[in-house]
């Protein structure tokens, strides 16, 4: 994982790759971070939540039906 404010693009991309690999391999479980879940049909509402930050909001998970 890297700081969200990383300015070096190579470091940023490498951090994303490592995080995706950690989730895909089961070494990292991001589910405790998901405070809100939205079906894909409510994507607009999910994006609003990232902007408006309702009470208790940390991360949203958008899933297909």
Backbone as CSV, one residue per row, in Angstrom:
resi,resn,N_x,N_y,N_z,CA_x,CA_y,CA_z,C_x,C_y,C_z
1,UNK,0.842,-1.175,0.000,0.000,0.000,0.000,0.889,1.240,0.000
2,UNK,0.373,2.256,-0.622,1.111,3.514,-0.661,0.198,4.635,-0.203
3,UNK,0.798,5.745,0.127,0.049,6.933,0.482,-0.735,7.402,-0.731
4,UNK,-1.966,7.799,-0.542,-2.806,8.257,-1.657,-2.263,9.528,-2.297
5,UNK,-1.313,10.162,-1.666,-0.764,11.412,-2.196,0.613,11.219,-2.831
6,UNK,0.947,9.993,-3.151,2.231,9.710,-3.797,2.310,10.468,-5.117
7,UNK,3.414,11.131,-5.352,3.566,11.947,-6.563,4.344,11.231,-7.666
8,UNK,5.134,10.240,-7.296,5.925,9.512,-8.286,5.021,8.452,-8.925
9,UNK,4.703,8.628,-10.206,3.762,7.747,-10.889,4.197,6.285,-10.835
10,UNK,5.487,6.011,-10.987,5.956,4.622,-10.950,5.701,3.995,-9.588
11,UNK,5.954,4.735,-8.527,5.714,4.229,-7.174,4.218,4.019,-6.960
12,UNK,3.409,4.951,-7.432,1.964,4.868,-7.298,1.420,3.623,-8.003
13,UNK,1.821,3.416,-9.247,1.348,2.267,-10.024,1.821,0.959,-9.388
14,UNK,3.056,0.916,-8.937,3.564,-0.288,-8.287,2.773,-0.600,-7.018
15,UNK,2.435,0.423,-6.261,1.636,0.221,-5.051,0.259,-0.331,-5.367
16,UNK,-0.345,0.171,-6.423,-1.663,-0.337,-6.834,-1.547,-1.797,-7.248
17,UNK,-0.525,-2.116,-8.020,-0.335,-3.512,-8.452,-0.149,-4.442,-7.254
18,UNK,0.637,-4.011,-6.293,0.876,-4.836,-5.116,-0.408,-5.005,-4.296
19,UNK,-1.200,-3.946,-4.189,-2.451,-4.031,-3.446,-3.431,-4.975,-4.142
20,UNK,-3.555,-4.860,-5.456,-4.451,-5.750,-6.209,-4.003,-7.192,-6.053
21,UNK,-2.716,-7.433,-6.132,-2.189,-8.787,-5.969,-2.483,-9.316,-4.556
22,UNK,-2.326,-8.456,-3.556,-2.581,-8.886,-2.177,-4.050,-9.260,-1.983
23,UNK,-4.958,-8.510,-2.582,-6.380,-8.830,-2.480,-6.680,-10.108,-3.266
24,UNK,-6.164,-10.187,-4.502,-6.432,-11.345,-5.358,-5.893,-12.636,-4.752
25,UNK,-4.773,-12.563,-4.058,-4.172,-13.764,-3.477,-4.738,-14.100,-2.099
26,UNK,-5.570,-13.212,-1.560,-6.159,-13.462,-0.247,-5.319,-12.999,0.922
27,UNK,-4.193,-12.349,0.657,-3.346,-11.853,1.743,-3.926,-10.600,2.401
28,UNK,-4.814,-9.924,1.699,-5.426,-8.700,2.218,-6.933,-8.779,1.996
29,UNK,-7.696,-8.566,3.046,-9.155,-8.573,2.958,-9.647,-7.145,3.155
30,UNK,-10.090,-6.488,2.077,-10.532,-5.102,2.207,-11.954,-4.950,2.750
31,UNK,-12.682,-6.035,2.950,-14.093,-5.937,3.312,-14.370,-5.123,4.583
32,UNK,-13.498,-5.112,5.599,-13.802,-4.271,6.764,-13.816,-2.768,6.440
33,UNK,-13.239,-2.381,5.318,-13.225,-0.967,4.940,-14.529,-0.516,4.294
34,UNK,-15.334,-1.457,3.791,-16.557,-1.112,3.075,-17.678,-0.805,4.063
35,UNK,-17.961,0.458,4.215,-19.041,0.864,5.113,-20.364,0.995,4.367
36,UNK,-20.301,1.093,3.044,-21.502,1.234,2.223,-21.365,0.342,0.992
37,UNK,-22.474,-0.260,0.586,-22.496,-1.108,-0.611,-23.633,-0.652,-1.519
38,UNK,-23.356,-0.624,-2.820,-24.336,-0.168,-3.795,-24.364,-1.121,-4.982
39,UNK,-25.563,-1.428,-5.492,-25.614,-2.159,-6.756,-25.204,-1.203,-7.877
40,UNK,-24.751,-1.747,-8.976,-24.274,-0.943,-10.090,-25.316,0.078,-10.550
41,UNK,-26.593,-0.292,-10.450,-27.659,0.628,-10.874,-27.676,1.910,-10.052
42,UNK,-27.056,1.891,-8.876,-27.025,3.069,-7.994,-25.640,3.709,-7.964
43,UNK,-24.903,3.566,-9.060,-23.557,4.122,-9.136,-23.551,5.618,-8.845
44,UNK,-24.508,6.347,-9.359,-24.576,7.784,-9.104,-24.659,8.091,-7.625
45,UNK,-25.471,7.323,-6.909,-25.597,7.500,-5.462,-24.277,7.169,-4.757
46,UNK,-23.601,6.132,-5.238,-22.303,5.766,-4.661,-21.290,6.886,-4.855
47,UNK,-21.261,7.459,-6.031,-20.331,8.561,-6.299,-20.686,9.783,-5.455
48,UNK,-21.973,10.043,-5.276,-22.385,11.136,-4.398,-21.880,10.910,-2.980
49,UNK,-21.934,9.669,-2.523,-21.479,9.348,-1.168,-19.984,9.621,-1.009
50,UNK,-19.206,9.361,-2.052,-17.766,9.644,-1.943,-17.518,11.143,-1.844
51,UNK,-18.412,11.922,-2.423,-18.280,13.377,-2.360,-18.856,13.925,-1.053
52,UNK,-20.035,13.443,-0.675,-20.770,14.011,0.458,-20.356,13.437,1.808
53,UNK,-19.746,12.259,1.799,-19.244,11.617,3.016,-20.302,11.552,4.118
54,UNK,-21.384,10.762,3.902,-22.408,10.645,4.947,-21.809,10.054,6.231
55,UNK,-22.528,10.210,7.324,-22.049,9.703,8.615,-21.625,8.243,8.504
56,UNK,-20.450,7.933,9.020,-19.944,6.568,9.035,-19.323,6.108,7.729
57,UNK,-19.291,6.979,6.725,-18.767,6.576,5.414,-17.241,6.475,5.450
58,UNK,-16.737,5.361,4.944,-15.300,5.204,4.759,-15.018,4.839,3.301
59,UNK,-15.531,3.704,2.879,-15.375,3.242,1.500,-16.688,2.633,1.025
60,UNK,-16.940,2.767,-0.278,-18.126,2.152,-0.867,-17.696,1.050,-1.823
61,UNK,-18.495,0.020,-1.851,-18.279,-1.089,-2.778,-19.451,-1.099,-3.751
62,UNK,-19.147,-1.007,-5.035,-20.179,-1.059,-6.079,-20.100,-2.428,-6.713
63,UNK,-21.231,-3.136,-6.723,-21.250,-4.507,-7.201,-22.318,-4.688,-8.276
64,UNK,-22.123,-5.635,-9.194,-23.184,-5.929,-10.156,-24.360,-6.559,-9.423
65,UNK,-25.494,-6.638,-10.082,-26.705,-7.216,-9.469,-26.439,-8.521,-8.779
